[in-house]
Amino acid sequence: MLRAQLRQLLCKRQLLSTTSLFRSIINQQSMTTVHQLAVSTKKPLELPPLLGEEVHDRYNILFFCNSNNSLTQRAYLELTTRGHRVQIVENPNQDMMIQYAERENPDIIICPFLTKRVPQQLYDQSTRLAPCWIIHPGIMGDRGMHSIDWALHDQLPEWGVTILQAADEMDSGDISSTATFPIRRQATKSSLYQNEIVQAAIRALIQAVDHFRHGIPSRPLDYDQPDVKGFFRPQMLWADRLVDWKTLSSYKIANTVRMSDSQPGAIMYTENTAHGAKIRRLIYGAHVEKSTSSIINNKRPHAKPGDIIAKRHGAVLFKTIDNQGVWISHMKAGHGKQFIKLPSTSILSPCELEGIEEIPPNMEYYPYGQRPSTFQEIWMNRQGHIAYIHFEFYNGAMSTEQCLRLRQVIRRCSQDQFIHAIVLCGGYNYFSNGINLNIIEASKDPALESWRNINAIDDVIKEIFSIRDKVVISALQGNAGAGGAMMALAADLVWSHDSVIINPHYKSMGLFGSEYYTYFLPKRVGQEKAKQITNNVAPMLARQAVKIGMFDKLIAKDHDHFDQMLHVEANKLTQDDQQMQQLLDKKKKLMTDDWFRLLHKHRNYELDQMQQCFKSQEYIEARQKFVYH
């Protein structure tokens, strides 16, 4: 009986110091059920008040959404920090929408990410209880299910977000507000959504609430108006997402994949040489090879368009008709929830990869501001005495093998006597989201692979906090979650920008957590705040993380500004001899043998509990729910 209670405690513990955790195992006989972020459709998700923010009720706002995605989280955070009460209902049917609207009596209903039809009762002028706004990812006049897909398909220079009233015809309601932005980069659909779309949506949402407050009426959709440039677009078909290696150029193929990434994916057909049939696969993560001459002409000079030329760290390089190539980093074996997105070499058959050579990337320093002209997950920039380490992992997930490579790069920079500061940049969309659940689920022994993966990421963190003679900065240009958010705290300084969202918790996956978080999180925010953060299972804005001491400072308002300011701030730091010496002296004083032994105890304690959690049904079910979609 005692063993069973102990095992349960190991997986469902609130955060305490290491000493009190050991004491609590003996004294505590029961534990409350772990709160889950993803609630059922029968119960709304009402997130707790935000840390470090004083909340004053202004408007009672009700969210209907498919899921609590990046836009929903950001909208929730921005509204609650302005004093509004927001309640989130995930995946509701029409009856539930009506019931919640009648019961909660909201001032405004907002659908930040909802693909279901809103019941007429909620938007009809004669029966509605409050305005019902749809946040549509398109410019004024744009209508249809695949707005972002078509904008990327047509390579439009500008796009936007429109907040409009729900109506009988999809996306045809009165317009409350709108915001536009230029498309300056070759982004995937998910990247554009998470960055430019979310930013524009927040600008439009704040404006719409302001208009509501001042009684400014919505404007009818009128295609005769010169600023209404959108139009109805049909649903994108699978034929529109087809990659034909024999007819499309490398850039057209990459664009087709990007407009379909991360959902639903582009389609590729390959010949099954054994049976003579065509195999259909979904493909993701397209990168045009811009230095292909040596690879194509030297490795497989007689390759035809659609042939695999090379492979690198799970990605494969296909030859294209214009004698170039496109890397495809990930694939699905088919369309449907039973298939998992995995690195391409894990999906392709051995016969398809026979004779394909692994091409290592160039791991020399690139000048600051440059990136590799090929598919490369990890690369380094150098400017003066500063090394910038980029780790652009798909969706921010870090597999065991990726952690091993990242650790080697960090160690290499730490041993470079010319370098005085190391900046950990993560990726554009995500700094890190911790362990790679897809690869874990696809492994022969998921519990064992989970164990290998968590140890590998812990080793990365150990490499970070073991650097004695250099200042280490975590620079979050993208969002971070779970162990990826905790990993950032091992650096001497943590910088970010005002658009970043972090989810610094593990419980939604049924895990206790590791990454030395039982040391570094309380060290920055204190024990009580650390317990609140990990038990709330709620998102947090970077500005809130700064306010409570979890992050050190914001250096920019958004992603673009962050890119401009990062090297400015890093140079300013390294040129301030007094501040650099203070940081290094602080490290030297802290990094005693006793300190390393203490961190080792924290790690062992976390891993003892994680080992039990990896075998739990709660983790298995949460992991499978996450990867099969």
N, C-alpha and C positions, 0 to 999 in steps of 0.2 A: 504493500500500500504506500509506504513512504517513498519507494523508488518511483512509483507511478506519479505521485505528487511532485517529486523532484523533477522528473522528465517534463511534466507539464509546465512547471515553473521556468525551466530552462528556455522554453520557446516563447513564453508569454509574460515577459518581465518588464516592468517599467524601469527606466534608466535611473540608476543610483551610482554612487562611487563604487569602486572595486571592493573596498572593505565592507561597506554596508550591503552589497550584493551577496557576499558570502554569508553575512550574518542573517540576511533575510531568508536565504534558502532553508535555514534551520528553523527560524521563528514563524515564517508565514505559512499558513495552512491552506489558504485558498487564494484564487486570483481571478479578477474579473475578466470577462471575455474580451479578446482583442477587438478594438473598434476597427471596422473596415471603411476605407474611403469610398469604395464602389458599393453603393447600397442597392437593394433590390428596388424594383419599380413600385413596391407597395409602400415604401417609406422614403420621404424626401431626404436629401443630403443637406443638412443645415450645419455648415462649417462653423467652428467656434470663432469668437472675436479674434482679430488679428493681433499678433504679438507686437507690442510697442505702439499700438494705435488706440487712441481714445475714440470710441464709437458713439455718435449721437444719431438717433433715429431721425431720418428725414422722410425718405420714401420707403414704403414697403414694396419690395420688388420680388417678383417670382420668375425664376428661370425654368424653362422647359428645354431639355437638350438630350441628344442621343447618348452622350457621355460627357464626363467632366474633362474635356480636352483642353489644349493650351489656350484657346480663345475664351472658353468658359471660365477657366481659372483666372486669367488676366482680367476679364470683365468683372468677375466677382471681387477680386482684390482691389481693383481701381474704384469700384462703387462703394465697397465697405469702408475703405480708407477715407472716403468722402462723407461718411456718416450714414449711408443708406443700409437698411436691413435687406439682405438678399438670401433667398431660400432656393435651393437647387433641387429640381426633380428630374432624375435621370430616366430615360427610356420610357416615357409615359405613353399610354394609349389615349384615345380621345376622351373616354369617360373619366379617366384620371385627371386629365387637364381641366375638365369642367369642375370636377369635385374639388381639386385644390384651389382653383380660382374662386369658387364660391366660399370655401372654408377660410382661405387666407385673406380674402378681400384686398388684393394688392392694388397699389396705385399704378403700377406699370407691370405688364407681362413682357418678358424678353425671351426670344428664342435665339441664343447665340450660335447653336449648332444643332439644328433639328431638320431632319429630312422627312418627317411625317407631316401630314396635313393637320393644321390647327382646326378644331371644330368651329363651325360657323358661329355658334353661340358666343364665342370669345371675341369675335371681331365685328359682328354685325352691329350697326349703330343702334338698333332698337333693343338689343339684348346684352351688349357687352358691358362688363363691369369696369374695365380699364383699357387703356391703349394696349394693343398687342403688337409688338415690334419684331420683325424678322431682320436679323443681321445677315445681309446677302453679300457674298464675296464677289461683287461685280460693280461696275460703274452704273450710273443712272440709266435706266432703260434696259439694262441687261437682264435677261430672264432665262431660266433653265437650270438643269441639274448640274451641269459640268462647266461652270463659268471659268474657273481657273484653268481647267484643262484646255479649253478653247483659246483663252488668252495666251497661253504658252505655245499652243499649236500654231497660232498665227504670228507668234513672236511680236506681240504688240509692245510698243514702247512705254505705254502707260496703262495702269489698271486702277481699280479702286474698290471701295466698300460702300454699300448703301444700306441705310436703316429705313425700312418701310413698314407700313401697316400690313398685317395679314389681310388677305382678300380671297375672293372666290377663285380668281385666276392666279396661278403661281407667280409671285414676284411682280404683281401689277398694282399693288396698293400704293396709297399716298406716301410720299417721301418725307421722312422726318429730318434726315441729314445725310450727308455723303462726304467722303474724303478720297482723294486720289493720291497716287504715288508713281514715280517712274520705275520701270523695270530695267535696272542697270546691269544685271548679272544673269548668268545662265543657271537659273535656279530650278530645282525640282519643285513639283507641286507642293509637297509637304513643307519644303523649306520656305517657299514664298508665303504659304499660309501662316507658318509659325512666326515669321518675321514681318514682312511688309504688310500682309493682310491683317494680322493682329494689331500692329501699330496703327494702321488706318482705321480699323474697327473701333479702337479705343478712342481715337480722336472724334470719330463720328458719334460714338455712343455718348461721350461727355457733352458734345454739342446738342444731341437730341434731348438729353435730360435737362440741359439748360433751356432749350426751347420750350420744353414741357413746363418747366418752372415759371417761365415768363409768359406762358399762354400763346406762344407763337405757333400758328397752325401748320400742319403738314401741307405740302404742295402736291396736287394730283400729278400723276405720271402723264406727261404730254410730249409725245414724240415730235411735235412741231417746234418745241423749244430748242434753240441751238446748242444748249449745254447737255441735252439728252442725246448721248451718242451711242448708247447701247441698243441692242435689239434681241429678239427671242432667238435662242440657239437650241437646236435639237439635242437630244441625249446623244452623247458620244458612243459610237458602236465599237465593238471589238475590231472591226475592220480598220477603224481610225487609229487603233493602237498596234497595228501589225508592223513588225520589223521584217522587211524583206531585204536580206543582205545582198541580193543580186541586182537590186534596182536603186536602193537608197544610198545617198552619200553618208559619210561618217557623221557629219553634223546633223543631218536629218534624222538619222537613227538615234543619236544621242538626245535630240530634242523630243523625239517620240517617247523615249524611255523616261525622260525627265518629267514630261507632262502627265505621266501615269504613275509617278513614284511619290509616295510609297503605296498608294492604292489606286486602282486595282493591279497595276503593273502592265507593262507592254507584253505583246505576244511574240514568241519566236518559235518557228518550226525547224526541227533538225531531222535529218535522215537517220533512221535506225538501220545501220548497215547489216545487222544480224537478220532482221525480218523484212527489210525493205519498206517499212512503214514510216510515216512522219510522226515525230514526237512533238507535242505542244508543251511549251513551258512559258512561265511568266518570268520576266527579267527586270532587274532593278540596278541602280547604281552605275549609270553610264558615265564613262570618262573618255573623251577623245584623246587618243595617243598623238601627241604633237611632235614627237621625235621618233617616228616609226621607221625611218629608212634603215637604220641599223638592225632593228628587230625583224622587220618584215623581209628585207632583202637577204639578211645573213642567216636567220634562223629557218625560215621556210620560204624560200624565194619563189617556189612554184605553187604556193597556196592560192586557192580560189576565194572569191568573196563568200563569207560565211564560214570559212575554215578557221579553226583555232590555231593561233600562231604561238602563243606563249601563255604562261600563267604566273601569277604573283600573289602570294598571301591569300589564296582562296578565290581571287578574281581570274578571269580568262580574257585574253585579247583576241577578238575576231577581226579578220581582214575585211575591208570594205571595198566597194567597187571603184572608189577613187584612189586605190592603192594606199589607203591609210588604214587605221584600225580604231576599234572602240573596245575599251575594257568594260566588262559586265561583272560587277562585284557580287551580286546576289541573284538567286533564282528561286522559283517555286516549281515543284514537279508538276503542278497542275492548278486548276482554278477550283477553289472550294476551301471550306474551313478545315478540312482534314489535312491540308498541306502546310508545311512550315517554310518560311523564308530563311534560306541558308546561304552561306558562301557558295559561289557557283561550282567550285570543284567538289563540293559535297553533294551536288545534285547530278552533275554529269556522270556518265558511266565510265568505268575504267578504260573501255575500248575507245571512247571519245577523247580521253586524255592520254592515250598511249603515245609515247614519243614526244610529248609536249614538255618543253624545258621550263623550269622555274627560273625566272629572270629577277635577280635581286635589284632593289632600287638603289639609287645613288644617295648615300648617307653623308655626303659632305654638306657643309654649311651653304645655304643660299643667302644672297644679300637680302637685307630686310625689305619686306614688301613683295618678294618674289615667292612663287610656289612651284613645285615640280610640274613639268609639262607632260605628266603621265599619271597613271593611277598610283598613288602612294599614300598610305594611311598615316605614316609618321615622317615628319621632316623637320629640319632645323633651319632657322634664320640666325644670322649674327649681325649685330650692329655695334661696333666698338667692342666694349667688354661685356656685352649682354648677349646671351643665347636665348632664343625663343623656340620652345619645343611645341610643335603642333601635333595633335593626335586626333585625326578626323576619322573616327570609327562610325560605321553605319548605325544610325539611331542612337549613338552614344554608348552602345553596349560594348563591353570589353571582355573578350574571351580570354581563356588561359594563355593561348599562344600570343595574343596581342599584348597582354600584360607583360609577358616575358620580353618581347621586343621593346616595349616602352621602357621597361626597367633598364635594359641595356643602353638605350639612348640617354636616359637620365644619368646613368653612371658615367658614360663617356663625357658628357658635359661637365659633370662634377669633377672629373679628373683633368679637365682642360685648365691649365694655370693662367691662360690668357683671359678666361671668363671670370667676372666678378659677381654677376647676377644671372640667375636662370628664371625665365618666365614660362610657366606652364600654361599654354593657350587653349588646350582642348581642341574642339572642333567648332565650326561656324554655327551649327544649330544646337549642339550640346557640348558642354564641357565634358561631362561623363554621366552615364546613368548606371554605373556599376556593372555587375556581372552580366554575362550574355545568356539570357534565359532560353533563346532559340537554340543555340548550340548545346546547351545543357539538356534541353528536352529531347533533342535528336540523338543524343549520345546513348550508348548501350547501357550505361549505368548513370542515370541523372544525379543520384545522390553523390556518387563518387566524383563526377565531373563538377558538381556544385562545390564540393570540397576542394578540388584542385583549383577551381576558378577563384574562390574566395581567398585561398592562400596566395595565389598569384597576385591578386590586386593588393593584398596586405603587403606583399613583398615590394610592390611599386611604392607604396606609402612609406615603408621603412627606408627605401632608397632616398625618398624625399627628405624625411626628417633626420637622416644621418649625414647630410651635407653640412660640413663644419665651417668651411672657409668662404662660402658664397651666400648671398641673400637669395632666397627662393620666393617667387611670387606666383600665386595662382591667379590667373587673369581670365575670368569667366565671361567670354563673349557670347556664349549660348547658355541655355537652361541646364540644370543639373538635378539629378534625383538620386535618392537612396545613397548607396555607397559612393557614387560619383560626387554628390554634394559634400559628403563627409571627407572624401579624399582631398578636396581643396583646402581643408582646414589644417592639413599637416604642413603647409607652407608657412613661411615667416609672415607674409602679407597676403591678403585676399582682396583683389580689386574686381570690380564688375561695372555694369551700367544699368540704367534705370528700367530697362525693358526686360531684364532677366528674371525668370521665375525659378525658384528651387523648391523641391519636395524632399526635405531632409528627414525622411522617416522610412521605416522598413515594414511596418505592421500590415500594410495592405497586401504584402506578399507572404505574410505569415512567418516573418523572420525576426530574430532578435537583433541582428545587425553586427557588423564587424568594422573593418577599416580604422581601427583604433578610436572609434567615435566615443567610447566611454571615457577616453582621456581628453581628446582635443576639443570636443564640443563643450563639456563643462568648463574646461580651461578658458574658453572664450566667453561663455555666457553665464556660467554658474550652474550649479546642480539643479536648482528649481526650474530655471528657464529651459535647461536641457531636457528635463522630464516633460515639460509642457510641449516642447517642440516635437519630440519623438512620439508622444502619446496622442497628440492632436490629429496626426495624419492629415495635415492640411498644407496647402501651398503657401509660399511666402514670396513677397517681392524682395528684390535685392536691396531696395532702400530700407525695408524693414530689418533685413539681416544686418545692415550697417547700424541701424538705430540700437539694436540690442547687443552689438559687439561681435556678432558672428562673422561679418565681413569688416574689413578695415575702411574702405571708402569706395564711392562711385566716382569714376573718372570721366563719365560721359552720360548723355541722356539716352542714346540708342546705339544700335550696332554700328552704323556708319561712323558716327562720332567716336565710338570706342576705337575703331581701327585707326583713326587719325591721332587719338590721344595716347594710345598705349605706349608707343615708343617715346613720346614726349615726356610722359610721367616716369617711365623707366630710366631715361637719360637723366632726368632731373634728380632722381634718387641716387644713381650711381655717381653723379658728379658732386653730390653733397657728402664730402668726406666724413663730416661729423656724424650725420645720420647713419651712414653705412657702418662706421666703426661702432656706434651704439648698438646697432642690430647684431653685428658680429660678436661684440662683447657679451651681449645678452645670450646669444647661442652658446658661446664658450662656457659661460657660467652655468647654463642649464644642462649641457650635454655631459653629465658625469656618468660614471658606471652605474650608479644607483638609479639615475634617470632612465637609462636604457633597460635596466632590469625591471623598473616599474612599467615601462611600455610593453615589455615582453609579457608581464603578468596580465596586463589589460588585453593583449592580443590572445593569449591562451584562454583567458576567461571567456572572451567573446566567441572564440572558435569552439570551445567545449559546448556552448549552447547552440551555435550554428550547426554543428554536426548532428545534434538531435533534431533541430528544425528541418534539416534537409531530408529527414526520413518521415516527417509528419505529413499527414493527409492534407492538412491545411495548406502547406506550401505546394504540394503536388497539384492540388486543385487550382490554386491561385496562379501557379506557373502555367498550367495548361490553358486556363482561361485567357491568359495574357498572350500566349504564342499562337493559339488557334483562333484566327479571326479573318 
